[in-house]
Amino acid sequence: MSADFLPNLLSEMSNWAWGPHMVILLVGTGLFLSVRLRFLQIRKLRHSVECISGKYDDPREAGDITHFQALCAALSATIGTGNIAGVATAIASGGPGAVFWMWVTAIVGMATKYTSCSLGLKYRIIHKDGSASGGPMYFLARGLGFKWLGAMFAFFAMIASFGIGDMVQANSVVDGLGFILPEKIGGVTLFSVPVYKWVVGLVLALLVGLVIIGGIRRIAKVASRIVPFMCVVYVLSALVILVIHADKIVEAFGLIFRYAFTPYAASGGFMGVVVQQTIRFGVARGVFSNESGLGSAPMAHAAAKTREMAREGFVAMIGPFIDTLIICSMTALVIILTGVWNSGETGAALSAMAFEAGLPIYGLGKFIVSFGLIFFAYSTMISWSYYGDRCSEYLFGPKAIMPYRCLFIVFVVVGAVVRLQHVWDISDIMNAFMAFPNLVALLGLSGVVAAETRSYLKRYNV
């Protein structure tokens, strides 16, 4: 067996998983739900803002956390490396036009997120101690009667939590530190010293463990504080670059729309990129970023203190708007208007190059990307641990929760120490495996959501 066998196999599996069928299924489901809900994500966006403002909060209702905390917990899982490295990878591999397809995925994904999180709350289980458990595994089993498919989703999501939500993120923290720490200390190359990565991994594991051992209440409390802070800092930094290069903004948008439907010839020795590849990378990275259609967010929103499934759907649907239409767009525009998008770089290195070109002041650009990678990755880990422990509980019972959390903490160290290869291929494959059973449930239960939505809008005169 050749050394290239596994990498080639993973690449082929990723290409198949995110082939035309998955693009059609994801975007098609989002479009179908958008039409069935009469483009609720556009008509009722204002009501979503009202819901997260606390206007409808009632601490007496069943659940663990407030609407705003549920949104922050879900956002802390979605706002991660996808917003920095994922966007850069999409542009490097699919061209500027990939950004357009990320936007499309986000807009229809708002309807998908509304539907899935509404169902997550409707079919949740409230335990004797008052805590809640919900997600696609529950509405697949309780709503459609597909217990076996619910178990499949839980298994895929639990495995994905160790990769997408854990090791990949820990590795990104190490990368983020690499942009701001000196390359050498005392003549020794820092990043080639195993002790350095062990120290980073152990410290990070401790910080993650202190939060996740406390469960969703502590996760949501921490997320509700760091998510708004890190989003504001990152977006404001990107806006400064956009203001400095304001004369190139129109040109950047022109490249995005032009190459969304036409191929382009890449420089740096790369082959030309066809439109199908542009769509594939735009949709795949868009889904990786906002997780619409994957079924992860319903597990966080199911813990909200409310009895109105539609209301939690309104809270949830603003997630893709913040994650992709705002934060990912900021990263994409900085990469494109600084002119580095066709440089041959990819991933976080491309984003760092773009921010450095936009703010060439004492390494400030690299510091911003490093800050984003570290905080985004950390927040992703703490929320994905909750997703994983809900899935482990569903599969193996409550006794599996603490062993899962301990194993999750161990994998934080592994992710920081081991050099991960082909992580994007593995992540894309697991995302696809999670998405399929979730989308089956969304289509099968869309009538339930549509009926409940009509009732809610009439009762509250929204």
MIPAVEX-113763 format. One record per atom (N, C-alpha, C): x negated, y negated, z negated. Coordinates in steps of 0.1 Angstrom, whole numbers, plus 2048, in hexadecimal, padded with zeros to 3 digits. Each point is the difference from the previous one (the first is absolute). Layout:
N
XYZ
...
***
This chain:
462
7F780C800
8097F4800
7F77F4800
8027F6809
7F87F5801
8037F57F6
7F77F77FD
8027F67F6
80B7F6804
80380080D
80A7F6804
80E806800
80180D7FC
80D807801
80B7F97F7
7FD7FE7F4
8097FA7F6
8047F2804
7F67F7802
8037F3804
8097FF80D
7FD80980A
80880080C
80E8057FD
80180A7F7
80D8057FD
8097F67F9
7FA7F87F7
8077F67F9
8047F5809
7F87FC809
8037F680A
80B804809
80080D804
80B805809
80D8017F8
7FF8047F4
80C8017F7
8067F27FE
7F87F67FE
8047F27FE
8077FB80D
7F980380B
8067FB80D
80E806802
80180D7FD
80D807802
80A7FB7F6
7FC7FE7F3
8097FC7F6
8067F2803
7F87F7806
8047F3803
8017FE80F
80580B807
8037FF80E
80D7F9803
80480080C
80C7F9804
80D8047F8
80080D7FC
80C8057F8
8017F97F3
7F57FE7F9
8017F97F3
8037F1801
7FA7FA80A
8037F2802
80F7FE803
805808809
80E800803
8098027F4
7FC80A7F8
8088047F4
8007F57F6
7F47FA7FD
7FF7F67F6
8077F3804
7FC7FB80C
8067F3805
80F802803
80380C806
80E803804
8098017F4
7FB8067F5
8088017F4
8027F27FA
7F57F87FF
8027F27FB
8097F8809
80080280D
8097F8809
80E8057FE
80280D7FF
80E8067FE
8057FA7F3
7F98007F5
8047FB7F3
8037F1801
7F87F9807
8017F2802
80E7FD806
80380780B
80D7FE807
80B8047F7
7FF80C7F9
80B8057F8
8037F67F4
7F57FA7FB
8027F67F5
8017F2805
8027FE80D
8027F3807
7F47F77FD
7F4805801
7F47F87FE
8017F87F3
8038087F6
8017FB7F2
7F37F97FB
7F4805805
7F47FB7FC
7FE7F1804
8077FC80A
7FF7F2805
80C7F87FA
80C805800
80B7F97FB
8007FE7F1
7FB8097F8
8017FF7F2
7F27FF7F9
7F77FA807
7F27FF7FA
8017F77F4
8087F6800
8017F67F5
8058087F4
80A809802
8058087F4
7F58087FA
7F7805808
7F58087FB
7F77F87F6
7FE7F3804
7F87F77F8
8087FD7F3
80D7FF800
8087FE7F4
7FF80C7F7
80080C806
7FF80C7F8
7F38017F8
7F57FD806
7F38017F9
7FE7F57F7
8087F5801
7FE7F47F7
8058037F2
80780B7FE
8058037F3
80F7FC7FE
8067FB80A
80D7FB7FF
80A80B7FC
7FE80C805
80980B7FD
7FB80A7F6
7F57FD7F9
7FA8097F6
8098027F4
80280D7FC
8078037F4
7F980A7F8
7F97FC7F5
7F780A7F9
80880B7FA
80D7FF7FF
80880B7FA
80280C80A
7FE7FE80C
80280B80A
7F580A7FF
80480C805
7F680B800
7F47FE809
7F58057FC
7F47FE808
7F47FC7F7
7F47FF806
7F47FD7F9
7FB7F1801
8027FA80C
7FA7F4803
8097F6807
7FD7F3801
8087F6807
7FE80180F
8097F9807
7FF7FF80F
7F27FB804
7FC7F67FA
7F37FA804
7F58097FD
8008077F5
7F680A7FC
80080B80A
80C805804
80180B80A
7F97FC80D
8037F3804
7FB7FB80D
7F08007FF
7FB7FB7F5
7F27FE7FE
7F980E7FF
80780A7FA
7FA80D7FF
7FF80680E
80B7FE808
80080580E
7F67F9808
7FF7F37FF
7F67F8808
7F28037FC
7FE8037F3
7F28037FC
7FB80D807
809808803
7FD80D807
7FE7FD80F
8077F7806
7FF7FD80E
7F57F6804
7FE7F67F7
7F67F6803
7F38067FC
7F8806809
7F48067FD
7F67FF80B
7F880A803
7F680080A
8067FE80E
80D804802
8077FE80C
8017F2805
8017F77F6
8017F1803
7F37FA804
7F58067FD
7F37FB804
7F980980A
7FD80C7FC
7F980A809
80980580A
80D8037FD
80A806809
8037F680C
8027F47FD
8037F680A
7F47FE809
7F48007FB
7F47FF808
7FE80C809
80380C7FA
7FF80C808
80A80080C
80C7FB7FD
80A80080A
7FC7F780C
7FB7F47FC
7FB7F680B
7F4806807
7F78057F9
7F3806806
80480B80A
8098087FC
80480C808
80B7FE80A
8097F77FD
80B7FE809
8017F2806
7F77F77FC
8007F3806
8097F77F8
8007F3803
8097F67F9
80F804801
80480680B
80E804802
8058097F5
7F78077F9
8048097F6
8077F97F5
7FD7F37FE
8067F87F5
80F7FE803
8037FE80D
80E7FF804
80880C7FB
7FB80C803
80780C7FC
8008027F1
7F77FB7F9
8007FF7F1
80C7F87FC
8027F5806
80C7F77FD
80D807803
80180780B
80C807804
80380B7F5
7F58077FC
80280A7F6
8057FA7F3
7FB7F47FD
8047FA7F3
80E7FB801
8057FA80B
80D7FB801
80B80B7FF
7FE80B808
80980B7FF
7FE8087F3
7F47FF7FB
7FC8077F4
8077FA7F4
8047F4801
8087FA7F5
80D8077FE
80680380B
80D8087FF
7FE80E7FB
7F4806804
7FD80D7FC
7FD8007F1
7F97F67FB
7FD7FF7F2
80C7FD7F8
8097F8805
80D7FD7F9
80880D7FE
80180880B
80780C7FF
7FA80A7F7
7F3803801
7FA80A7F8
8007FC7F1
7FE7F47FC
8007FC7F2
80E7FF7FA
80A7FD809
80E8017FB
80380E7FC
7FC80A809
80280E7FD
7F88057F4
7F47FB7FF
7F88037F5
8077FD7F2
8077F5800
8077FC7F3
80D8087FF
80780280B
80D8077FF
7FE80E7FB
7F6807805
7FF80F7FC
7F58027F6
7FC7F67F8
7F68027F6
8068087F4
7F78047F7
8048077F4
7FB7F87F4
8097FD7F7
7FD7FA7F3
7FE80A7F6
7F48017FA
7FC80A7F6
8067FC7F2
7FF8097F7
8057FE7F3
7F97F47F9
7F47FE803
7F87F57F9
8037F3807
80880080A
8047F3807
7F77FD80D
7F6808802
7F77FE80B
80780680D
7FB7FB80B
80780480D
7F6807809
805809808
7F980780B
8087FF80D
7FA7FC80B
80780080C
7F680080C
80680080C
7F780080C
80780980A
7F980280C
80680880A
80280E7FC
7F88067F7
80280E7FC
80E8027FA
8057F57F9
80C8017F9
80C7FD80A
7FF7F6809
80B7FE809
80080B80B
7F5806803
80180C809
80780B7F9
7FD8037F4
80780B7F9
80E7FD7FB
8027F47FA
80D7FD7FB
80A7FA80A
7FA7F980A
8087FA80A
80480880C
7F6807805
80180980B
80180F7FD
7FB8037F4
80080E7FC
7F4808806
7F67F9805
7F4806805
7F58007F6
8018097F6
7F78017F5
7F2804805
7FF80880A
7F3805805
7F97F4807
8087F7807
7F97F5806
7FC7F67F6
8087FF7F5
7FC7F77F5
7F38047FA
7FE80E7FE
7F48057FB
7F47FE809
80380180D
7F57FD80A
7FB7F27FF
80A7F77FF
7FC7F27FF
7F77FE7F3
8058057F5
7F97FE7F3
7F2806801
7FE80B807
7F3806801
7F77F8808
8057FB80C
7F77F8809
7FD7F37F9
8097FA7F9
7FE7F37F9
7F68027F5
80180B7F8
7F78027F5
7F1802805
7FF80780B
7F2802806
7FB7F3806
8097F8806
7FC7F3806
7FC7F77F5
8068017F4
7FC7F67F5
7F18017FD
7FB80C800
7F18027FD
7F77FA80B
80580080D
7F87FB80B
8037F1802
80C7FD806
8047F3804
8017F67F4
8058057F5
8027F87F4
7F58007F6
7F6808802
7F68027F6
7F17FF805
7FC80B806
7F2800805
7FC7F580A
8097FE80A
7FE7F680A
7FF7F27FA
8097FE7F6
7FF7F37F9
7F47FE7F8
7FC80A7F9
7F37FF7F8
7F47FE808
80080680C
7F57FE809
8007F2806
80C7FA801
8017F3805
7FB7F67F5
8018037F4
7FB7F77F5
7F1800801
7FA80B803
7F1801801
7FC7F880D
80880180B
7FD7F880C
8027F17FD
80A7FC7F8
8027F27FD
7F57FA7F8
7FB8087F6
7F47FB7F8
7F47FF809
7FF80880B
7F57FF809
7FF7F3807
80B7F9802
8007F3807
7FA7F57F7
8008017F3
7FC7F57F8
7F48037F7
7FD80D7FD
7F48037F8
7F4800809
7F47FD7FA
7F4800808
7FC80E805
7FB80080C
7FD80D806
7F58087F8
7F77F87FB
7F58067F8
7FE7F97F3
7FD8087F6
7FC7FB7F2
7F38077FC
7F67F77FE
7F38057FC
7FA80980B
8037FD80C
7FA80780C
80780D802
80B8047F9
80780C802
80D7FD807
80380780B
80D7FE807
80B8057F7
8097F67FB
80A8037F6
80A80B805
80480080C
80B809804
7FB80E804
7F38027FF
7FB80D802
7FE8077F3
8027F97F5
7FE8067F2
80D8067FB
80080D7FF
80C8077FB
8067FA7F3
7F77FC7F7
8047FB7F3
8097F4801
7FD7F880A
8097F4802
80E804803
80280A809
80E804804
8078077F4
7F88077F8
8068077F5
8057F67F6
7F87F57FE
8047F67F6
80C7F9805
8017FC80D
80C7FA805
80C8097FF
7FE80D803
80B809800
8058027F2
7F78017F6
8048027F2
8077F47FA
7FB7F4803
8077F47FC
80E7FF806
80080280D
80D7FF807
80A80B7FA
7FB80C7FE
80980A7FA
8057FC7F3
7F87FA7F7
8047FB7F3
80B7F6802
7FE7F6809
80A7F5802
80D806806
7FF80A808
80D806805
8068087F5
7F98087F9
8058087F6
8077F87F5
7FB7F57FC
8067F87F5
80E7FB804
8037FF80D
80D7FC805
80980C802
7FB80A808
80A80A805
80480A7F4
7F88017F6
8048097F5
80D7FB7FA
8027F3800
80D7FA7FB
80C801808
7FF80680C
80B802809
8057F4807
80C800806
8057F6809
8027F27F9
8038007F3
8027F47F9
7F37F87FF
7F58077FD
7F37F97FF
7FB7FC80E
80280980A
7FC7FE80E
8077F4805
80E7FF7FE
8077F5805
7FC7F37F9
7FD8007F3
7FC7F47F9
7F37FB805
7F7809803
7F37FB805
8027FB80F
807808808
8027FC80E
8077F3801
80A7FD7F7
8077F3801
7F77F47FD
7F48037FB
7F77F57FD
7F57FE80A
7FB80C805
7F47FF809
8057FE80F
80B806803
80580080E
8027F1805
8087F87F9
8027F2804
7F37F9801
7F78027F6
7F47F87FF
7F780480C
7FE80D803
7F780480B
8067FC80E
80D800801
8067FC80D
7FE7F2803
8027F77F5
7FF7F2802
7F27FC803
7F68067F9
7F27FD803
7FC80480E
80480C804
7FC80480D
8067F880C
80D7FE7FE
8087F980B
7FB7F1801
7FE7FA7F4
7FB7F2801
7F27FF806
7F780A7FD
7F3800807
80180180F
809809804
80280280F
8067F3806
8097F97F9
8067F4805
7F67F5801
7F68007F7
7F57F6802
7F980280D
7FD80C803
7F980380D
8097FD80C
80D8027FF
8097FD80B
8017F1802
7FF7F87F5
8007F2801
7F37FB806
7F58057FC
7F37FC806
80080380F
80680B804
7FF80480E
80E7FF806
8087F67FC
80D7FE805
8027FF80F
7F57FB807
8017FF80E
80080D807
7FD80B7F9
7FF80D806
80C8097FD
8097FB7F8
80B8087FB
80980480C
8047F6809
80880380B
7FA80B809
7F37FE802
7F880A809
80180E7F9
7FF8017F3
80080D7F9
80E806802
80B7F97FE
80D805803
80280580E
7FA7F8809
80080380F
7FA80E802
7F48037FA
7FA80D802
80880B7FA
8077FD7F5
80880B7F9
80C80480A
8077F6805
80B803809
7FC80580D
7F57FB806
7FB80480D
7FC80F800
7F98047F6
7FA80E800
8098097F9
80C7FC7FB
80A8097FB
80680980B
8007FB80D
80680780B
7F780280C
7F37FB7FF
7F780280A
7F38057FB
7F9809807
7F38057FB
7F57F5801
7F58027F8
7F57F7801
7F3808801
7F67FA805
7F2806801
7F87FB7F4
7FD8097F7
7F87FD7F4
7F27FE804
7F97F77F8
7F17FF803
7F98097F6
7F27FE800
7F88087F7
7FF80E804
80280380D
7FF80E804
80C8097FE
80B7FA7FB
80C8087FE
80880180C
80880B802
80880280B
80C7F67FF
8077FE80B
80C7F87FF
80B8077F8
8097F87FA
80A8057F7
80E7FF807
80780B801
80C800807
80B7FD7F6
80C7FC806
80B7FB7F8
80580B7F6
80080C804
80480B7F6
7F88007F4
7F37FE802
7F68007F5
8037F47F7
8037F5806
8037F47F9
80C8027F7
80B806805
80C8027F9
7FD80A7F4
7F980B804
7FD80A7F6
7F97FA7F4
7F57F9802
7F97FA7F5
8087F57F8
8077F8808
8087F67F9
80B8067F7
80780A805
80A8077F7
7FA8087F5
7F6807803
7F98097F5
7FB7F77F5
7F97F5803
7FA7F87F6
80B7F77F9
80A7FD808
80C7F97FA
8068087F5
80380D803
8068097F7
7F68027F4
7F3802803
7F78027F5
8007F47F7
8027F4805
7FF7F47F8
80D7FF7F7
80C800807
80C7FD7F8
80880D7FC
7FC80C805
80580D7FC
80F801803
8067F8808
80E801804
80280D808
8098097FB
80280C806
7F980C7FA
7F67FD7F8
7F880B7F9
8088067F4
8077F87F9
8088057F5
7F97FE7F2
7F57F8800
7F97FE7F3
8077F67F7
8047F5806
8067F57F8
80C8037F9
809809805
80C8037F9
7FD8067F2
7F58067FE
7FC8057F3
7FE7F57F5
7FB7F5805
7FE7F47F7
80D7F97FE
8087FE80A
80C7F97FF
80B8077F9
7FF80E800
80A8087F8
7FF7FD7F1
7F57FA7FC
7FF7FD7F1
8067F37FC
8067F880A
8057F37FD
80C8017F7
8027F57F8
80C7FF7F7
80B7FA807
808809807
80C7FB807
80880D804
80D7FD801
80980B805
8047FE80E
7FC7F5806
8037FD80E
7F5804809
80380B808
7F6805809
7FC7F680B
80A7F8805
7FE7F780A
7F77F47FC
8027FC7F3
7F87F57FB
7F1804800
7FD80C7FC
7F28047FF
7FB80180F
809803809
7FC80180E
7FC7F2805
8077F57FB
7FD7F3804
7F37FC7FA
7FD8047F4
7F37FD7FA
7F5807807
80280C804
7F5808807
7FD7FB80E
80A7FB807
7FE7FD80E
7F77F4802
7FE7F87F6
7F77F4802
7F18057FF
7FE80C7FC
7F28067FF
7F97FF80D
80580680B
7F97FF80D
7FE7F2805
80A7F77FD
7FE7F2804
7F47FA7F9
7FE8027F3
7F47FB7F9
7F3807805
80180D800
7F4808803
7FB7FF80E
80980180A
7FB80080E
8027F3807
80C7FA7FF
8027F4807
7F87F47FB
7FC8017F3
7F97F57FA
7F18047FE
7FD80A7F8
7F28037FD
7F880680B
80680A807
7F980680B
7FF7F680C
8097F7801
8007F680B
7F47F67FD
7FE7FD7F3
7F57F77FD
7F3806804
7FE80D7FC
7F4807804
7FE80180F
80A803807
80080180E
7FC7F3807
8077F57FC
7FD7F4806
7F27FB7FE
7FB8027F4
7F27FD7FD
7F6807809
80380D802
7F7809808
8007FB80F
80C7FD804
8027FC80F
7FB7F2803
8047F67F7
7FC7F3804
7F17FC7FD
7F98087F8
7F27FE7FE
7F880780B
807807809
7F980680C
7F880C7FD
8018077F5
7F880C7FD
80780D803
80C7FF804
80980C801
7FA80A80B
7F87FB809
7FB80980B
7F18017FE
7FB8007F4
7F28007FD
7FA80F7FF
80980A7FF
7FB80D7FF
8018057F1
8027F77F7
8018037F2
80F8057FD
8028077F5
80D8057FD
8028007F1
80C8037FB
8038017F2
7FD7F47F8
7FD8027F3
7FD7F47F7
7F57F8805
7F6806806
7F47F8805
8057F680A
809803809
8067F6809
8077F57F9
8088037F6
8077F67F9
7F67F77F8
7F58067FB
7F67F87F9
7F97F780A
7FD80580C
7FA7F880A
8087F4804
80E802801
8097F6804
8017F57F5
8028047F4
8017F67F5
7F37F97FE
7F4806802
7F37FA7FF
7FF7F580B
80580480C
7FF7F780C
8097F47FD
80C8027FA
8097F67FD
7FC7F77F5
7FA8057F6
7FB7F97F4
7F18037FD
7F87FA809
7F18037FE
7FA7F87F6
8058007F3
7FB7F87F5
7FC8097F5
7F38027FE
7FA8077F5
80680E7FF
80380780B
80680D7FF
80E8017FB
8077F4801
80E8007FA
809809808
7FF80180D
808809808
7FF80F7FB
7F48047FF
7FE80E7FB
8058027F2
7FF7F67F8
8058017F2
80F802800
8077F9809
80F801801
80480E804
7F980580A
80380E804
7FD80A7F5
7F57FE7FA
7FC8097F4
80B7FF7F5
8047F47FD
80A7FE7F6
80D808804
8047FE80D
80C806804
7FF810800
7F5805805
7FE80E800
8018067F1
7F97FA7F7
7FF8057F2
80E7FF7FA
8077F5800
80C7FF7F9
80C807807
8007FF80E
80A807807
7FF8107FE
7F3804800
7FE80F7FE
8048047F2
7FC7F87F6
8048047F2
80F8007FE
8077F6806
80E8007FE
80780C807
7FA80380C
80680C807
7FE80D7F8
7F58017F9
7FD80C7F8
80A8027F5
8037F57F9
8088027F4
80F803804
8047FB80B
80E803804
80180D807
7F6804808
80180D806
7FF80C7F6
7F97FD7F4
80080A7F6
80E8037FB
8087F6800
80E8027FB
80880880B
7FE7FD80D
80680880A
7FC80F7FF
7F38027FD
7FC80E7FF
8058077F4
8017F87F5
8058077F4
80F803801
8087F8807
80E803803
80180C808
7F780280A
80180C808
7FC80C7F9
7F57FF7F7
7FC80C7F9
80B8047F6
8077F67FA
80B8037F7
80B807807
8037FC80C
80A806808
7FD80E803
7F3803803
7FC80D805
7FE80A7F4
7FA7FB7F5
7FB8087F5
8067FD7F3
8087F67FE
8067FC7F4
7F87F67F8
8067FA7F5
7FA7F57F9
7F28037FA
7FE80D7FD
7F38037FA
7F47FE80A
8037FF80D
7F67FE80A
7FB7F1801
8087F77FA
7FD7F2802
7F27FC7FA
7FD8037F4
7F47FC7FA
7F4807807
80080D802
7F5806808
7FE7F980D
80B7FD807
7FE7F980D
7F97F37FE
8047F87F6
7FA7F37FE
7F18017FD
7FC80A7F8
7F28037FD
7F880480C
806808809
7FA80480D
7FE7F4809
80A7F7800
8007F4808
7F47F77FC
7FE7FF7F3
7F57F87FB
7F2806804
7FF80D800
7F4807804
7FD7FD80F
80B800808
7FE7FE80E
7FC7F2803
8027F67F7
7FB7F3801
7F1800801
7FA8077F7
7F1801800
7FB80780C
80780B804
7FC80780D
8007F780C
80B7F8801
8017F780B
7F57F5801
7FC7FC7F4
7F57F67FF
7F3805803
7FD80D7FD
7F3806801
7FE80680E
80A807805
7FE80880C
8037F780C
7F880180A
8027F880C
80B807809
80B7F9800
80C806807
7FF7FF80F
80180B807
80080080F
80E801805
8037F980B
80C802808
80C7FE7F7
7FF7F77F6
80B7FE7F7
80D7FA807
7FE7F880A
80C7FB807
80880B807
7F9809806
80780B807
8088087F5
7F98047F5
8078077F6
80C7F97FA
7FE7F37FE
80B7F77FB
80C80080A
7FD7FE80D
80A80080A
80880D800
7F980B7FF
80780D801
8098027F4
7FC7FC7F4
8088027F4
80C7F6801
7FE7F4805
80B7F7801
80B806809
7FC80680B
809806809
80880B7FA
7F98097F8
80680B7FA
80A7FB7F5
7FE7F57FA
8097FA7F6
80C7FA807
7FD7F980B
80B7F9807
80B808806
7FD80C805
80A808807
80C8047F7
7FE8067F4
80B8047F8
8087F37FB
7F97F57FD
8067F47FC
8097FB80A
7FC7FF80D
8087FB80B
80C809802
7FF80D7FF
80B809801
80B7FC7F6
7FC7FD7F4
80A7FC7F5
8067F2803
7F87F7805
8057F2803
80B80180B
7FD80880A
80A80180B
80C8087FB
7FE80A7F8
80C8087FC
8087F97F6
7FB7F77F8
8077F87F6
8027F2803
7FE7FC80C
8027F2804
80E7FB7FF
80A809801
80E7FD7FF
8037FC7F1
7FA8077F7
8017FD7F1
7FB7F27FD
7F57FD806
7FA7F27FD
8087F5807
80580380C
8087F6807
80D7FD7F8
80680A7FC
80D7FF7F8
7FE7F87F3
7F58047F9
7FD7F97F3
7FC7F2802
7F97FD80B
7FC7F2803
80C7F8803
80A805808
80C7F8802
8087FD7F3
80080A7F8
8077FE7F3
7F97F67F7
7F3801800
7F87F67F8
8027F2804
7FF7FE80D
8017F2806
80D7FA7FE
80B809800
80D7FB7FE
8037FD7F1
7FB8097F7
8027FE7F2
7F97F47FA
7F47FD806
7F87F57FA
8017F480A
80880180A
8027F4809
7F37FB805
7F7809804
7F27FC805
8017FC80E
***
